[in-house]
Amino acid sequence: MATTVHEPPRVEPRRPPDGSSSGNGGWRNLTPSGGARVVMDPGSSPTSRTGIWVGLAGITMTFAAFTSALIVRHGGASDWRHLSLPPILFVNTAFLLGSSVTLEMARRKVAAFARGLSPSKSPSLGWLYLTLGLGLAFVGGQYAAWVQLKSQGLYLATNPSSSFFYVLTAAHVLHVLGGLGGLVLVITRLSRRIPTLRRSTLDTASYYWHFMDVLWMYLLWLLWMKL
């Protein structure tokens, strides 16, 4: 008796909901249509989240101590000399706020590239380079503000008000330089032929950078009110 052998049913591979062909959902091990593989963690690790919040808390306490010292010194000083803030500080503020906008645009572009929705990582790199450029412009503008004060004969030891101006702005610039280092790290990892950028790295750099914005707005208000 002849036996009929039926061909086993074919199982089509399941596609992700977004229509990409990577076979791995979320942020991990995705292959954009351009062929470059980008490895992204699905989220920030608890260690990264804890580390960034502890770091930001430490920075907050440092500047809170500076604020307390300024208020005490200002209240009991007979030699306090009020000074006019260099106008370039407001231009620098625009640079820093603009850099937060461009950084958020970069995050969106990186997410689109990781999900395979963008065939190239160039747009995300472009926004990151723009963020880096605006950050460097802010640092350069702060140096220009110091030069303007020096041209008026106001140095670190000239008066308590000028001392606090230099100390507060210099401390903030040092922390901004740390944020620029984080941006360089993100750009370096994303620029590789096979990107291996962790989402926790990008998130940490973004949180830190946005905190620098908020901190500077507070310092600008403090300097305007007390100096």
Secondary structure, DSSP 8 states (H G I E B T S, - for coil): ----------------TT--SSS--TTSSB--TTS--B---SS--HHHHHHHHHHHHHHHHHHHHHHHHHHHHHHT-SS-------THHHHHHHHHHHHHHHHHHHHHHHHHHHTTSSS-SHHHHHHHHHHHHHHHHHHHHHHHHHHHHHHTT--TTT-HHHHHHHHHHHHHHHHHHHHHHHHHHHHHHHHSSS----HHHHHHHHHHHHHHHHHHHHHHHHHHHH-
